[in-house]
Amino acid sequence: MYKTRYNTVILGLIIIVILGCRKDNLNEIIDNNDYSDWDETTHGVTTNPDYSVVFEQNAVLRFDIKISSDNWSSMDEDLDANIGSSGGGPGGPGGGVSTVDFDPVWVPCSFNFNDTEWYNVGIRYKGNSSLISAYNSGNNKLSFKLDFDQFEEDYPAITNQRFYGFRQLNLNNNFDDASLLREKVGADLFRNFGLVSAQTAFCVVYIDYGSGPQYFGVYTIVEEVDDTVLESQLSNNNGNLYKPDGDAATFAQGTYNDDEMEKKTNEDENDYSDVTTLYEVINSSDRVNNVDQWKSNLESIFNVDQYLKWLAANTVMQNWDTYGIMSHNYYLYNNPDNEKLLWIPWDNNESLQYGKQGGALSLSLDEVGNNWPLIRYLMDDEDYEQVYRSYTSQFIADVFIPTEMQSAYSEYYNLLKDYAYTEEYGYTFLSSDNAFDMAISALNTHVQSRNNAVLLYLN
């Protein structure tokens, strides 16, 4: 009996060794890259993020992506199963689903820029209602997320691969934006106003998924908040970063849920005490019974001044797809420097217009109810309302200046028009070349009308 067990153990070890050798050989077959383009400056983890290259402001970068036909099919099959007409998307059994509640599949790709290759880069689809709407309408111009070391365990040679110091980047498709500018301009306006906001730039994307390069059109490169935004714009990036989404993102009474406070940092620490405290404070009876105590408690956990600054800028420029109307599209970061939660805006493709879903909020915010307490309760306080009003005035005086904005729109128009005009049917949100021209014209009119509206509101 013991001899039989011994022989079984030996046989098992032999099988493990053989399988291990086969795995090594398989990796050698699969990973046939020569990595000749690898350079520490362009690919290495020790390189500081190079914003001058990745987020060049006066150019349209070109990215060429190659994905095997099998992997491309996997990406499409994954979308069809989860958000297609047979998987609960609009028109399917779920009827009217407008948010993505699954994680799209990652696949490896070859990523090329300036005649240099990055190897086995992770790529997946991204987005919520924009992803569902575009996919189910047959529009192939979808947004992508890139992770340059997503597959480092499968391909050890690319461990800690970076793209000029960046690990992750977003390629946003400028959904439903004929101007192609809103994602970029919105983010830039926030940052120019002294708020933390992702860097952006323009690019064109070509993807070869088996039949040669296909032009996917004009995209906006957007910096990832939990990758480099915190590190570059704040002095400490070790705090909790949340991306709230769902009812809990409103912070209204009775809505709090840890699961809807998605942690982007410190995920292994099951500590949500900072956001639960904000929820408890904003809904505390002290707001009515002891206003000074309520404000003191609120300001000890939440950067109220920066939030009011964002609220003013966001309301002046207009954006319907954000807090006050939609319960998503922002981050909260517990800044270790002052232990206060900081509001970080996100996803600006619906900004700079009155918009949909009843339209953007009014400057007075009078229509906002208690179901959006971070607006209603702050605006009900005279001191906070005055801070908000002051910031609306400062925003149009210092940042949202008609002549300067119109000059910027003109420069962007000339930069993008040739790329916009050559977008192809099935890979564009433009109905015609004239649609792009008219959208730029609308932005020029918009900035002047919003300045006039602020002056009227303040008088």
Summary of the structure (lengths in Angstrom):
residues: 459
radius of gyration: 24.6
end to end distance: 96.2
largest distance: 96.2
contacts: 1427
relative contact order: 0.10
helix: 43%
strand: 17%
